[in-house]
């Protein structure tokens, strides 16, 4: 794992906070670090959650499972990314999603109440944390709207092209890498994997794109 402070500097929650303040800030916030093996559940649907998680190493996926165990991937988080903040701050009594380690991962946890706490003489970083959190939550709403755009498309082809188009625009390049493997991409777009693979083959044969594993290029 990279130096913890180097990762935290990349986390939007700590924007504007000096690196030399990190240790005292994390101590004040009562932060704790835990390690998880691949496929381990970090949060399970149905439980209450009061802590936000920040990925220090590895990656985690946010999933939704139905009664029969069918899995839909909401998003994937890697180092410096944050998860469960919306549910923690909203005080949701039963988590509607699960968080699973996509690979061996280390996670930093912070109780949301410790971020909002206003002491008689509040620490200087609290205002920065609250302002940063508002921006993060707004950004997550935008990301969810993008996903709704993808999965609301009628066909597998349209869903794929909608998603890949956004990835190319964000990468500012016709060649880019997506964060999902084939099964994860199918779960994210709520489509059948075999149907998706067939459609990718057709798009390649038609000269619309090329791909290798999770590397794509739009032509």
Number of C-alpha atoms within 10 A of each C-alpha: 10 9 8 13 14 12 17 22 17 13 18 16 22 18 16 12 17 10 13 9 11 17 12 11 17 14 10 12 19 13 17 13 13 11 15 18 15 14 15 17 16 19 18 18 16 13 13 16 22 19 20 20 26 25 24 27 21 20 22 30 23 21 21 18 14 8 6 6 8 10 16 20 22 19 20 20 19 17 21 22 21 21 21 19 22 16 19 20 17 11 14 15 13 13 17 15 20 20 25 22 25 20 16 15 24 22 25 21 21 20 19 20 13 14 19 14 12 12 8 6 6 10 13 11 17 19 14 15 18 15 12 17 19 11 12 17 13 10 12 14 12 12 13 13 11 15 18 12 13 22 19 14 15 9 10 23 16 15 22 21 18 18 19 21 14 13 18 18 11 11 13 10 11 16 16 18 16 15 13 18 12 14 15 19 22 23 21 22 23 18 18 13 17 12 13 20 15 13 16 20 15 14 17 16 11 10 11 13 19 17 15 8 10 13 14 18 17 18 10
